[in-house]
Amino acid sequence: SGTHSCINCHTLLGEGAYYAPEIGNVWVRWGGDKDPAQAREMLKSWMAAQPSGVEGRRQMPQFHLSDQEVNDLADFLEWTSRIKNQSWPPNSAG
């Protein structure tokens, strides 16, 4: 999103920063292609639980997204999962 500049840390289809995982395939990684409602709940929970506080792990900030913003983010991630990406990234971990 422009507000929080995801690509300052993440890549999207290989473009952006390499600090955090690729987000172009996160929807599929989280099973959104098979169970979209579950993927949305997972995204909401994930965003609410940040930063994780796991020692030695890169931390995602807490953005305090509203339910509407999380839904909008889910819509975006679902949309990006359908882009013909020529098998990018080369592995599912992003």
Biopython code that builds the backbone (N, CA, C, O; Angstrom):
import numpy as np
from Bio.PDB.StructureBuilder import StructureBuilder

atoms = [
    (1, "SER", "N", (0.841, -1.179, 0.000)),
    (1, "SER", "CA", (0.000, 0.000, 0.000)),
    (1, "SER", "C", (0.884, 1.239, 0.000)),
    (1, "SER", "O", (2.008, 1.206, 0.501)),
    (2, "GLY", "N", (0.387, 2.306, -0.550)),
    (2, "GLY", "CA", (1.133, 3.554, -0.578)),
    (2, "GLY", "C", (1.320, 4.143, 0.804)),
    (2, "GLY", "O", (2.333, 4.787, 1.076)),
    (3, "THR", "N", (0.341, 3.926, 1.689)),
    (3, "THR", "CA", (0.405, 4.487, 3.041)),
    (3, "THR", "C", (1.564, 3.901, 3.830)),
    (3, "THR", "O", (2.291, 4.629, 4.505)),
    (4, "HIS", "N", (1.736, 2.593, 3.747)),
    (4, "HIS", "CA", (2.763, 1.937, 4.549)),
    (4, "HIS", "C", (3.939, 1.437, 3.725)),
    (4, "HIS", "O", (4.874, 0.862, 4.282)),
    (5, "SER", "N", (3.915, 1.641, 2.419)),
    (5, "SER", "CA", (5.034, 1.323, 1.536)),
    (5, "SER", "C", (5.589, -0.082, 1.751)),
    (5, "SER", "O", (6.736, -0.250, 2.165)),
    (6, "CYS", "N", (4.773, -1.075, 1.468)),
    (6, "CYS", "CA", (5.170, -2.477, 1.645)),
    (6, "CYS", "C", (6.511, -2.786, 0.975)),
    (6, "CYS", "O", (7.328, -3.538, 1.507)),
    (7, "ILE", "N", (6.723, -2.181, -0.216)),
    (7, "ILE", "CA", (7.946, -2.514, -0.964)),
    (7, "ILE", "C", (9.209, -1.887, -0.378)),
    (7, "ILE", "O", (10.304, -2.105, -0.898)),
    (8, "ASN", "N", (9.070, -1.115, 0.694)),
    (8, "ASN", "CA", (10.277, -0.657, 1.381)),
    (8, "ASN", "C", (10.971, -1.823, 2.083)),
    (8, "ASN", "O", (12.169, -1.761, 2.361)),
    (9, "CYS", "N", (10.212, -2.889, 2.368)),
    (9, "CYS", "CA", (10.779, -4.089, 3.003)),
    (9, "CYS", "C", (10.591, -5.338, 2.147)),
    (9, "CYS", "O", (11.482, -6.184, 2.080)),
    (10, "HIS", "N", (9.437, -5.455, 1.495)),
    (10, "HIS", "CA", (9.082, -6.647, 0.720)),
    (10, "HIS", "C", (9.336, -6.438, -0.767)),
    (10, "HIS", "O", (9.442, -5.308, -1.245)),
    (11, "THR", "N", (9.432, -7.558, -1.490)),
    (11, "THR", "CA", (9.378, -7.502, -2.940)),
    (11, "THR", "C", (7.974, -7.878, -3.377)),
    (11, "THR", "O", (7.271, -8.625, -2.696)),
    (12, "LEU", "N", (7.583, -7.351, -4.518)),
    (12, "LEU", "CA", (6.336, -7.701, -5.174)),
    (12, "LEU", "C", (6.701, -8.022, -6.608)),
    (12, "LEU", "O", (7.070, -7.137, -7.381)),
    (13, "LEU", "N", (6.597, -9.297, -6.959)),
    (13, "LEU", "CA", (7.028, -9.786, -8.275)),
    (13, "LEU", "C", (8.507, -9.470, -8.511)),
    (13, "LEU", "O", (8.924, -9.189, -9.635)),
    (14, "GLY", "N", (9.284, -9.522, -7.443)),
    (14, "GLY", "CA", (10.728, -9.321, -7.530)),
    (14, "GLY", "C", (11.175, -7.881, -7.437)),
    (14, "GLY", "O", (12.376, -7.621, -7.365)),
    (15, "GLU", "N", (10.252, -6.938, -7.437)),
    (15, "GLU", "CA", (10.599, -5.514, -7.338)),
    (15, "GLU", "C", (10.428, -5.057, -5.899)),
    (15, "GLU", "O", (9.473, -5.447, -5.226)),
    (16, "GLY", "N", (11.349, -4.234, -5.430)),
    (16, "GLY", "CA", (11.263, -3.708, -4.072)),
    (16, "GLY", "C", (12.491, -4.096, -3.270)),
    (16, "GLY", "O", (13.548, -4.391, -3.827)),
    (17, "ALA", "N", (12.335, -4.091, -1.960)),
    (17, "ALA", "CA", (13.453, -4.381, -1.060)),
    (17, "ALA", "C", (13.492, -5.865, -0.728)),
    (17, "ALA", "O", (12.467, -6.545, -0.772)),
    (18, "TYR", "N", (14.658, -6.354, -0.400)),
    (18, "TYR", "CA", (14.856, -7.775, -0.108)),
    (18, "TYR", "C", (15.019, -8.042, 1.384)),
    (18, "TYR", "O", (15.669, -9.012, 1.777)),
    (19, "TYR", "N", (14.437, -7.193, 2.207)),
    (19, "TYR", "CA", (14.525, -7.363, 3.653)),
    (19, "TYR", "C", (13.530, -8.419, 4.147)),
    (19, "TYR", "O", (13.823, -9.187, 5.063)),
    (20, "ALA", "N", (12.361, -8.437, 3.527)),
    (20, "ALA", "CA", (11.280, -9.332, 3.951)),
    (20, "ALA", "C", (10.795, -10.144, 2.741)),
    (20, "ALA", "O", (11.117, -9.803, 1.602)),
    (21, "PRO", "N", (10.031, -11.204, 2.976)),
    (21, "PRO", "CA", (9.644, -12.103, 1.879)),
    (21, "PRO", "C", (8.830, -11.452, 0.759)),
    (21, "PRO", "O", (8.171, -10.430, 0.953)),
    (22, "GLU", "N", (8.897, -12.064, -0.390)),
    (22, "GLU", "CA", (8.061, -11.725, -1.551)),
    (22, "GLU", "C", (6.590, -11.823, -1.141)),
    (22, "GLU", "O", (6.178, -12.783, -0.490)),
    (23, "ILE", "N", (5.807, -10.816, -1.532)),
    (23, "ILE", "CA", (4.387, -10.852, -1.174)),
    (23, "ILE", "C", (3.471, -11.188, -2.354)),
    (23, "ILE", "O", (2.262, -11.327, -2.171)),
    (24, "GLY", "N", (4.025, -11.319, -3.550)),
    (24, "GLY", "CA", (3.198, -11.636, -4.705)),
    (24, "GLY", "C", (2.574, -13.015, -4.636)),
    (24, "GLY", "O", (1.575, -13.273, -5.308)),
    (25, "ASN", "N", (3.145, -13.910, -3.835)),
    (25, "ASN", "CA", (2.601, -15.264, -3.733)),
    (25, "ASN", "C", (2.124, -15.604, -2.317)),
    (25, "ASN", "O", (1.823, -16.763, -2.029)),
    (26, "VAL", "N", (2.056, -14.616, -1.443)),
    (26, "VAL", "CA", (1.665, -14.903, -0.060)),
    (26, "VAL", "C", (0.236, -15.434, 0.009)),
    (26, "VAL", "O", (-0.067, -16.272, 0.858)),
    (27, "TRP", "N", (-0.634, -14.967, -0.860)),
    (27, "TRP", "CA", (-2.018, -15.425, -0.855)),
    (27, "TRP", "C", (-2.091, -16.934, -1.077)),
    (27, "TRP", "O", (-2.842, -17.636, -0.400)),
    (28, "VAL", "N", (-1.302, -17.423, -2.035)),
    (28, "VAL", "CA", (-1.271, -18.859, -2.323)),
    (28, "VAL", "C", (-0.540, -19.608, -1.207)),
    (28, "VAL", "O", (-0.966, -20.691, -0.807)),
    (29, "ARG", "N", (0.572, -19.028, -0.697)),
    (29, "ARG", "CA", (1.294, -19.671, 0.401)),
    (29, "ARG", "C", (0.387, -19.899, 1.599)),
    (29, "ARG", "O", (0.515, -20.906, 2.296)),
    (30, "TRP", "N", (-0.529, -18.969, 1.840)),
    (30, "TRP", "CA", (-1.432, -19.066, 2.982)),
    (30, "TRP", "C", (-2.734, -19.781, 2.621)),
    (30, "TRP", "O", (-3.676, -19.775, 3.414)),
    (31, "GLY", "N", (-2.801, -20.393, 1.442)),
    (31, "GLY", "CA", (-3.947, -21.209, 1.067)),
    (31, "GLY", "C", (-5.153, -20.451, 0.560)),
    (31, "GLY", "O", (-6.244, -21.015, 0.479)),
    (32, "GLY", "N", (-4.984, -19.179, 0.215)),
    (32, "GLY", "CA", (-6.107, -18.371, -0.254)),
    (32, "GLY", "C", (-6.725, -18.854, -1.548)),
    (32, "GLY", "O", (-7.892, -18.571, -1.820)),
    (33, "ASP", "N", (-5.955, -19.585, -2.358)),
    (33, "ASP", "CA", (-6.499, -20.128, -3.600)),
    (33, "ASP", "C", (-7.477, -21.261, -3.316)),
    (33, "ASP", "O", (-8.338, -21.562, -4.142)),
    (34, "LYS", "N", (-7.348, -21.889, -2.148)),
    (34, "LYS", "CA", (-8.226, -23.009, -1.779)),
    (34, "LYS", "C", (-9.290, -22.596, -0.752)),
    (34, "LYS", "O", (-10.423, -23.074, -0.814)),
    (35, "ASP", "N", (-8.935, -21.721, 0.181)),
    (35, "ASP", "CA", (-9.856, -21.293, 1.235)),
    (35, "ASP", "C", (-9.653, -19.799, 1.518)),
    (35, "ASP", "O", (-8.969, -19.426, 2.471)),
    (36, "PRO", "N", (-10.261, -18.945, 0.672)),
    (36, "PRO", "CA", (-10.052, -17.500, 0.814)),
    (36, "PRO", "C", (-10.447, -16.939, 2.179)),
    (36, "PRO", "O", (-9.770, -16.052, 2.699)),
    (37, "ALA", "N", (-11.522, -17.439, 2.758)),
    (37, "ALA", "CA", (-11.963, -16.920, 4.063)),
    (37, "ALA", "C", (-10.918, -17.209, 5.138)),
    (37, "ALA", "O", (-10.635, -16.354, 5.976)),
    (38, "GLN", "N", (-10.351, -18.402, 5.115)),
    (38, "GLN", "CA", (-9.313, -18.767, 6.086)),
    (38, "GLN", "C", (-8.063, -17.910, 5.889)),
    (38, "GLN", "O", (-7.444, -17.483, 6.864)),
    (39, "ALA", "N", (-7.691, -17.656, 4.632)),
    (39, "ALA", "CA", (-6.513, -16.822, 4.358)),
    (39, "ALA", "C", (-6.728, -15.402, 4.871)),
    (39, "ALA", "O", (-5.801, -14.782, 5.393)),
    (40, "ARG", "N", (-7.941, -14.888, 4.727)),
    (40, "ARG", "CA", (-8.250, -13.543, 5.238)),
    (40, "ARG", "C", (-8.121, -13.509, 6.758)),
    (40, "ARG", "O", (-7.573, -12.555, 7.311)),
    (41, "GLU", "N", (-8.617, -14.532, 7.433)),
    (41, "GLU", "CA", (-8.503, -14.599, 8.892)),
    (41, "GLU", "C", (-7.035, -14.700, 9.312)),
    (41, "GLU", "O", (-6.609, -14.088, 10.291)),
    (42, "MET", "N", (-6.272, -15.487, 8.548)),
    (42, "MET", "CA", (-4.854, -15.642, 8.841)),
    (42, "MET", "C", (-4.125, -14.309, 8.696)),
    (42, "MET", "O", (-3.297, -13.954, 9.535)),
    (43, "LEU", "N", (-4.438, -13.569, 7.624)),
    (43, "LEU", "CA", (-3.823, -12.262, 7.404)),
    (43, "LEU", "C", (-4.179, -11.310, 8.543)),
    (43, "LEU", "O", (-3.314, -10.606, 9.063)),
    (44, "LYS", "N", (-5.442, -11.290, 8.924)),
    (44, "LYS", "CA", (-5.886, -10.403, 10.009)),
    (44, "LYS", "C", (-5.140, -10.733, 11.304)),
    (44, "LYS", "O", (-4.664, -9.836, 12.000)),
    (45, "SER", "N", (-5.042, -12.028, 11.618)),
    (45, "SER", "CA", (-4.338, -12.456, 12.833)),
    (45, "SER", "C", (-2.854, -12.121, 12.764)),
    (45, "SER", "O", (-2.269, -11.642, 13.736)),
    (46, "TRP", "N", (-2.250, -12.379, 11.603)),
    (46, "TRP", "CA", (-0.821, -12.108, 11.410)),
    (46, "TRP", "C", (-0.523, -10.635, 11.625)),
    (46, "TRP", "O", (0.399, -10.284, 12.362)),
    (47, "MET", "N", (-1.305, -9.765, 10.979)),
    (47, "MET", "CA", (-1.068, -8.326, 11.087)),
    (47, "MET", "C", (-1.264, -7.851, 12.532)),
    (47, "MET", "O", (-0.528, -6.985, 13.005)),
    (48, "ALA", "N", (-2.251, -8.416, 13.229)),
    (48, "ALA", "CA", (-2.522, -8.016, 14.614)),
    (48, "ALA", "C", (-1.414, -8.461, 15.565)),
    (48, "ALA", "O", (-1.196, -7.835, 16.602)),
    (49, "ALA", "N", (-0.710, -9.547, 15.212)),
    (49, "ALA", "CA", (0.313, -10.120, 16.097)),
    (49, "ALA", "C", (1.701, -9.521, 15.889)),
    (49, "ALA", "O", (2.651, -9.928, 16.558)),
    (50, "GLN", "N", (1.836, -8.567, 14.977)),
    (50, "GLN", "CA", (3.156, -7.999, 14.708)),
    (50, "GLN", "C", (3.443, -6.833, 15.647)),
    (50, "GLN", "O", (2.505, -6.147, 16.054)),
    (51, "PRO", "N", (4.699, -6.580, 16.007)),
    (51, "PRO", "CA", (5.853, -7.440, 15.741)),
    (51, "PRO", "C", (5.804, -8.702, 16.606)),
    (51, "PRO", "O", (5.261, -8.700, 17.711)),
    (52, "SER", "N", (6.377, -9.762, 16.078)),
    (52, "SER", "CA", (6.279, -11.063, 16.748)),
    (52, "SER", "C", (7.146, -11.154, 17.999)),
    (52, "SER", "O", (6.829, -11.907, 18.920)),
    (53, "GLY", "N", (8.236, -10.393, 18.038)),
    (53, "GLY", "CA", (9.130, -10.434, 19.192)),
    (53, "GLY", "C", (10.026, -11.657, 19.228)),
    (53, "GLY", "O", (10.712, -11.892, 20.223)),
    (54, "VAL", "N", (10.030, -12.449, 18.146)),
    (54, "VAL", "CA", (10.881, -13.634, 18.100)),
    (54, "VAL", "C", (12.336, -13.179, 17.984)),
    (54, "VAL", "O", (12.709, -12.486, 17.037)),
    (55, "GLU", "N", (13.138, -13.573, 18.948)),
    (55, "GLU", "CA", (14.551, -13.179, 18.998)),
    (55, "GLU", "C", (15.285, -13.565, 17.715)),
    (55, "GLU", "O", (15.152, -14.689, 17.229)),
    (56, "GLY", "N", (16.052, -12.634, 17.176)),
    (56, "GLY", "CA", (16.869, -12.902, 16.001)),
    (56, "GLY", "C", (16.105, -12.898, 14.689)),
    (56, "GLY", "O", (16.689, -13.168, 13.640)),
    (57, "ARG", "N", (14.820, -12.599, 14.725)),
    (57, "ARG", "CA", (14.022, -12.584, 13.507)),
    (57, "ARG", "C", (13.688, -11.146, 13.134)),
    (57, "ARG", "O", (13.420, -10.309, 13.996)),
    (58, "ARG", "N", (13.709, -10.879, 11.840)),
    (58, "ARG", "CA", (13.318, -9.544, 11.391)),
    (58, "ARG", "C", (11.880, -9.285, 11.804)),
    (58, "ARG", "O", (11.037, -10.180, 11.744)),
    (59, "GLN", "N", (11.605, -8.069, 12.218)),
    (59, "GLN", "CA", (10.287, -7.749, 12.769)),
    (59, "GLN", "C", (9.488, -6.855, 11.827)),
    (59, "GLN", "O", (9.999, -5.870, 11.293)),
    (60, "MET", "N", (8.221, -7.223, 11.636)),
    (60, "MET", "CA", (7.300, -6.383, 10.885)),
    (60, "MET", "C", (6.636, -5.435, 11.866)),
    (60, "MET", "O", (6.207, -5.864, 12.937)),
    (61, "PRO", "N", (6.541, -4.152, 11.527)),
    (61, "PRO", "CA", (5.904, -3.202, 12.452)),
    (61, "PRO", "C", (4.423, -3.498, 12.645)),
    (61, "PRO", "O", (3.804, -4.199, 11.845)),
    (62, "GLN", "N", (3.872, -2.953, 13.715)),
    (62, "GLN", "CA", (2.430, -2.995, 13.950)),
    (62, "GLN", "C", (1.837, -1.768, 13.272)),
    (62, "GLN", "O", (2.129, -0.637, 13.663)),
    (63, "PHE", "N", (1.010, -1.985, 12.263)),
    (63, "PHE", "CA", (0.434, -0.873, 11.501)),
    (63, "PHE", "C", (-0.943, -0.447, 11.992)),
    (63, "PHE", "O", (-1.485, 0.549, 11.512)),
    (64, "HIS", "N", (-1.523, -1.185, 12.947)),
    (64, "HIS", "CA", (-2.840, -0.846, 13.489)),
    (64, "HIS", "C", (-3.862, -0.666, 12.370)),
    (64, "HIS", "O", (-4.580, 0.333, 12.325)),
    (65, "LEU", "N", (-3.919, -1.649, 11.466)),
    (65, "LEU", "CA", (-4.856, -1.578, 10.349)),
    (65, "LEU", "C", (-6.284, -1.820, 10.822)),
    (65, "LEU", "O", (-6.539, -2.657, 11.687)),
    (66, "SER", "N", (-7.198, -1.073, 10.238)),
    (66, "SER", "CA", (-8.622, -1.298, 10.513)),
    (66, "SER", "C", (-9.059, -2.578, 9.786)),
    (66, "SER", "O", (-8.344, -3.088, 8.923)),
    (67, "ASP", "N", (-10.232, -3.082, 10.146)),
    (67, "ASP", "CA", (-10.753, -4.266, 9.460)),
    (67, "ASP", "C", (-10.877, -3.997, 7.958)),
    (67, "ASP", "O", (-10.596, -4.876, 7.143)),
    (68, "GLN", "N", (-11.296, -2.787, 7.596)),
    (68, "GLN", "CA", (-11.425, -2.438, 6.178)),
    (68, "GLN", "C", (-10.060, -2.445, 5.495)),
    (68, "GLN", "O", (-9.937, -2.931, 4.371)),
    (69, "GLU", "N", (-9.037, -1.912, 6.158)),
    (69, "GLU", "CA", (-7.692, -1.918, 5.577)),
    (69, "GLU", "C", (-7.157, -3.340, 5.410)),
    (69, "GLU", "O", (-6.502, -3.634, 4.411)),
    (70, "VAL", "N", (-7.425, -4.222, 6.367)),
    (70, "VAL", "CA", (-7.002, -5.620, 6.246)),
    (70, "VAL", "C", (-7.739, -6.272, 5.080)),
    (70, "VAL", "O", (-7.138, -7.020, 4.309)),
    (71, "ASN", "N", (-9.033, -5.994, 4.946)),
    (71, "ASN", "CA", (-9.792, -6.521, 3.813)),
    (71, "ASN", "C", (-9.246, -6.011, 2.490)),
    (71, "ASN", "O", (-9.129, -6.771, 1.528)),
    (72, "ASP", "N", (-8.912, -4.725, 2.439)),
    (72, "ASP", "CA", (-8.339, -4.149, 1.220)),
    (72, "ASP", "C", (-6.997, -4.799, 0.895)),
    (72, "ASP", "O", (-6.710, -5.092, -0.266)),
    (73, "LEU", "N", (-6.179, -5.024, 1.920)),
    (73, "LEU", "CA", (-4.892, -5.681, 1.727)),
    (73, "LEU", "C", (-5.098, -7.103, 1.212)),
    (73, "LEU", "O", (-4.395, -7.545, 0.304)),
    (74, "ALA", "N", (-6.057, -7.815, 1.791)),
    (74, "ALA", "CA", (-6.362, -9.170, 1.332)),
    (74, "ALA", "C", (-6.813, -9.149, -0.129)),
    (74, "ALA", "O", (-6.398, -9.998, -0.919)),
    (75, "ASP", "N", (-7.656, -8.187, -0.488)),
    (75, "ASP", "CA", (-8.097, -8.064, -1.879)),
    (75, "ASP", "C", (-6.888, -7.864, -2.802)),
    (75, "ASP", "O", (-6.801, -8.479, -3.865)),
    (76, "PHE", "N", (-5.968, -7.007, -2.388)),
    (76, "PHE", "CA", (-4.771, -6.741, -3.190)),
    (76, "PHE", "C", (-3.912, -7.989, -3.331)),
    (76, "PHE", "O", (-3.466, -8.321, -4.429)),
    (77, "LEU", "N", (-3.679, -8.681, -2.219)),
    (77, "LEU", "CA", (-2.843, -9.883, -2.262)),
    (77, "LEU", "C", (-3.499, -10.980, -3.091)),
    (77, "LEU", "O", (-2.817, -11.724, -3.796)),
    (78, "GLU", "N", (-4.822, -11.081, -3.006)),
    (78, "GLU", "CA", (-5.537, -12.059, -3.832)),
    (78, "GLU", "C", (-5.385, -11.703, -5.310)),
    (78, "GLU", "O", (-5.153, -12.579, -6.143)),
    (79, "TRP", "N", (-5.516, -10.425, -5.630)),
    (79, "TRP", "CA", (-5.361, -9.962, -7.013)),
    (79, "TRP", "C", (-3.949, -10.252, -7.522)),
    (79, "TRP", "O", (-3.782, -10.752, -8.635)),
    (80, "THR", "N", (-2.941, -9.943, -6.719)),
    (80, "THR", "CA", (-1.565, -10.165, -7.175)),
    (80, "THR", "C", (-1.282, -11.639, -7.403)),
    (80, "THR", "O", (-0.426, -11.987, -8.216)),
    (81, "SER", "N", (-1.993, -12.510, -6.693)),
    (81, "SER", "CA", (-1.743, -13.945, -6.840)),
    (81, "SER", "C", (-2.180, -14.459, -8.212)),
    (81, "SER", "O", (-1.810, -15.565, -8.606)),
    (82, "ARG", "N", (-2.962, -13.664, -8.938)),
    (82, "ARG", "CA", (-3.456, -14.091, -10.252)),
    (82, "ARG", "C", (-2.648, -13.521, -11.426)),
    (82, "ARG", "O", (-2.932, -13.833, -12.582)),
    (83, "ILE", "N", (-1.656, -12.700, -11.133)),
    (83, "ILE", "CA", (-0.831, -12.124, -12.194)),
    (83, "ILE", "C", (0.020, -13.219, -12.825)),
    (83, "ILE", "O", (0.604, -14.033, -12.111)),
    (84, "LYS", "N", (0.097, -13.249, -14.140)),
    (84, "LYS", "CA", (0.967, -14.220, -14.819)),
    (84, "LYS", "C", (2.403, -13.789, -14.571)),
    (84, "LYS", "O", (2.881, -12.807, -15.139)),
    (85, "ASN", "N", (3.083, -14.539, -13.714)),
    (85, "ASN", "CA", (4.386, -14.100, -13.213)),
    (85, "ASN", "C", (5.551, -14.943, -13.716)),
    (85, "ASN", "O", (6.657, -14.839, -13.187)),
    (86, "GLN", "N", (5.324, -15.768, -14.720)),
    (86, "GLN", "CA", (6.395, -16.584, -15.296)),
    (86, "GLN", "C", (7.138, -17.376, -14.223)),
    (86, "GLN", "O", (8.366, -17.463, -14.233)),
    (87, "SER", "N", (6.370, -17.952, -13.297)),
    (87, "SER", "CA", (6.892, -18.811, -12.218)),
    (87, "SER", "C", (7.774, -18.076, -11.214)),
    (87, "SER", "O", (8.670, -18.676, -10.621)),
    (88, "TRP", "N", (7.525, -16.778, -11.020)),
    (88, "TRP", "CA", (8.256, -16.019, -10.006)),
    (88, "TRP", "C", (7.413, -15.979, -8.746)),
    (88, "TRP", "O", (6.194, -15.844, -8.847)),
    (89, "PRO", "N", (7.992, -16.087, -7.586)),
    (89, "PRO", "CA", (9.386, -16.406, -7.305)),
    (89, "PRO", "C", (9.670, -17.884, -7.567)),
    (89, "PRO", "O", (8.758, -18.704, -7.668)),
    (90, "PRO", "N", (10.956, -18.196, -7.672)),
    (90, "PRO", "CA", (11.344, -19.568, -8.027)),
    (90, "PRO", "C", (11.037, -20.609, -6.947)),
    (90, "PRO", "O", (11.069, -21.808, -7.226)),
    (91, "ASN", "N", (10.744, -20.175, -5.730)),
    (91, "ASN", "CA", (10.316, -21.126, -4.695)),
    (91, "ASN", "C", (9.151, -20.545, -3.931)),
    (91, "ASN", "O", (8.979, -19.326, -3.890)),
    (92, "SER", "N", (8.350, -21.399, -3.326)),
    (92, "SER", "CA", (7.113, -20.941, -2.702)),
    (92, "SER", "C", (7.336, -20.127, -1.450)),
    (92, "SER", "O", (6.438, -19.396, -1.032)),
    (93, "ALA", "N", (8.510, -20.226, -0.832)),
    (93, "ALA", "CA", (8.773, -19.472, 0.394)),
    (93, "ALA", "C", (8.881, -17.981, 0.137)),
    (93, "ALA", "O", (8.829, -17.183, 1.072)),
    (94, "GLY", "N", (9.031, -17.598, -1.127)),
    (94, "GLY", "CA", (9.119, -16.181, -1.445)),
    (94, "GLY", "C", (10.461, -15.628, -1.080)),
    (94, "GLY", "O", (10.715, -14.440, -1.280)),
]
sb = StructureBuilder()
sb.init_structure("model")
sb.init_model(0)
sb.init_chain("A")
sb.init_seg("    ")
for serial, (resi, resn, name, xyz) in enumerate(atoms, 1):
    if name == "N":
        sb.init_residue(resn, " ", resi, " ")
    sb.init_atom(name, np.array(xyz, "f"), 0.0, 1.0, " ", f" {name:<3s}", serial, name[0])
structure = sb.get_structure()
